[in-house]
Amino acid sequence: MQPPAEPGPSAAETVTTSPIAAALIEWAKRHGRHDLPWQLERTPYRVWVSEIMLQQTQVSTALSYYRRFMQRLPSVADLAAAALDEVLHLWSGLGYYARARHLHEAAQRIMSDYDGELPSDPEQLMQLPGIGRSTAAAIVALAHGQRATILDGNVKRVMARLFAVDGTAGTAATEQRLWSCAECCTPHAEVAAYTQAIMDLGSLVCTRSRPACAPCPLRTRCLAYQTGRTQELPRPRARARLPLRRAVLLLVMRDDGAVLLQRRSNRGVWAGLWTPPEFTDLAQAREFCARELISPEIDAAPRPPLHQRFTHFEFELTPLRTRCAGLRPQVCEARATLWYDVRATAPSGPPIGLPAPIARLLRSIERDEVLVLAAAGS
Ligand code: ADE
């Protein structure tokens, strides 16, 4: 198939079933994924949760989280009725926690506005928090077999290579062109099979670096392959240096070994999660100790900083440890606080959301180890 002429495919191309889809569906019968938990018992709710989890998480990582999530929250009604703390707890370690907050809020909207049934209209789905154009399409295609076009990160890479789209990733013109290509490939029948197949091809074969072109079912149609450009396409966007944010993390340890945690506000990358109190500098942290703690004994020097990369900034967190006998009783903290027993491991610990690097930090102070840091986005 020729790449669609800009700005979109011809009418003839969109009405016929694409040969690309046919080749993909055939390939997926033998090489695609068939027994993932959201495929085996395919309900709109289960597909929705899986699609949100898989937005920034690989299938292999998502599996255990998904099973635990479904065990505890098997329906929209259960999710809507759960405490946000519990939803964040089930998400702890997956990163990108806005996904969990959005799932929870969307479930409540589905209960109040749609009688507990996920809408099957992509436009309505897109009105719910956390559901964009591609996710809405994936939900209706996989759960209902409705014709809808997906374009997630993996599919963008497949399209960019297949049709040699060489505009810079992320620009409006390139995005529009990729959507046209994806639209052109979407068949009118077997949409669910096609949708799963193109996602599988993107993650298993047409990988970012060193794509496995030899077994690729689209090799003979792939313009990047034919012109030796699979390594240079898709053309990555120029990466700006991320701004650096610094903070001091105060590890307040009570004599019984419990560590003070505060629930973060509803803003920021760790919104609603629990972390040790955070300050802009050491002076502020020491002031807090003097004001709020009983008999604080602050370490003379902070520990080596941790670095955490987020999408829009890099976070440098300097841990400062202090021991104390407790919080002063007259202190009336606006934030929720709790004493967390670092020896308690899930599921016996309190069901709260803990960012993965913070959970690691708490475990390492219990073992009194040098701190090690974490993958991006945790
Ligand atoms: N990525 C996004 N959705 C997916 C799915 N259903 N299967 C595999 N990878 C995916």
Boltz pocket constraint, residues with backbone or C-beta under 6 A from the ligand:
constraints:
  - pocket:
      binder: B
      contacts: [[A, 33], [A, 50], [A, 51], [A, 54], [A, 55], [A, 59], [A, 138], [A, 152], [A, 196], [A, 199], [A, 200], [A, 203]]
      max_distance: 6.0
